[in-house]
Amino acid sequence: MDEMTWELLVEVQGRLEAEAIKSLLQAEGIDTELFQESIGLNAFPVTVDGLGRVQIFVPKVSSGDARNLLADYQS
């Protein structure tokens, strides 16, 4: 079985926040993938009962740099 190469960086509430973090990371050359429950995004853009949660994944090899950038962004 292949080893997973992506790691969960953070989970945020809302697509807007996730897109801002994704843009920041990509501007620094870090690949980023977003995962969100489809009903929270497509049918009705709601944030009730966790439907607005978005998980942000980065490659494991970039996770240290990504965490440092995220810490700077959040402070």
C-alpha positions as CSV (number, residue, x, y, z in Angstrom):
1,M,0.0,0.0,0.0
2,D,1.3,3.4,-0.9
3,E,2.1,5.9,1.8
4,M,-0.1,9.0,1.9
5,T,1.7,12.0,0.5
6,W,-0.8,14.7,1.7
7,E,-1.4,15.9,5.2
8,L,-4.3,17.8,6.8
9,L,-3.0,21.3,7.6
10,V,-6.1,22.9,9.1
11,E,-9.8,22.8,9.1
12,V,-11.6,26.2,8.8
13,Q,-15.2,27.3,8.8
14,G,-16.2,28.7,5.5
15,R,-15.0,28.5,1.9
16,L,-13.9,32.2,1.9
17,E,-11.3,31.6,4.7
18,A,-10.1,28.4,3.0
19,E,-9.6,30.2,-0.3
20,A,-7.6,32.9,1.4
21,I,-5.3,30.4,3.0
22,K,-5.0,28.5,-0.2
23,S,-4.0,31.6,-2.1
24,L,-1.4,32.5,0.6
25,L,0.2,29.0,0.4
26,Q,0.1,28.8,-3.4
27,A,1.8,32.2,-3.6
28,E,4.6,30.7,-1.6
29,G,4.8,27.7,-4.0
30,I,3.0,25.2,-1.8
31,D,0.4,23.0,-3.5
32,T,-2.9,23.0,-1.7
33,E,-6.1,20.9,-2.0
34,L,-9.4,21.9,-0.4
35,F,-12.0,19.3,0.7
36,Q,-15.6,20.3,1.7
37,E,-18.8,18.3,2.0
38,S,-20.5,18.9,-1.3
39,I,-23.9,19.9,0.1
40,G,-22.3,22.7,2.1
41,L,-20.8,24.1,-1.1
42,N,-23.2,23.4,-3.9
43,A,-26.8,22.9,-2.9
44,F,-27.1,25.5,-0.2
45,P,-24.0,27.4,0.9
46,V,-24.7,26.9,4.6
47,T,-22.4,26.6,7.6
48,V,-24.8,24.8,10.0
49,D,-23.8,21.5,11.6
50,G,-20.3,21.5,10.2
51,L,-21.5,21.8,6.5
52,G,-19.3,24.9,6.1
53,R,-16.1,23.2,7.3
54,V,-13.3,23.1,4.8
55,Q,-10.2,20.9,5.2
56,I,-7.0,22.2,3.7
57,F,-4.4,19.6,2.7
58,V,-0.8,20.2,1.7
59,P,2.0,17.8,0.6
60,K,3.8,16.2,3.6
61,V,7.1,17.5,2.4
62,S,5.8,21.1,2.6
63,S,3.8,20.8,5.8
64,G,6.4,22.5,8.0
65,D,6.6,25.6,5.8
66,A,2.9,25.6,5.4
67,R,2.4,25.5,9.2
68,N,4.8,28.4,9.6
69,L,3.0,30.5,7.0
70,L,-0.3,29.7,8.6
71,A,0.9,30.7,12.0
72,D,2.1,34.1,10.6
73,Y,-1.2,34.5,8.8
74,Q,-3.2,33.8,12.0
75,S,-1.2,36.2,14.2
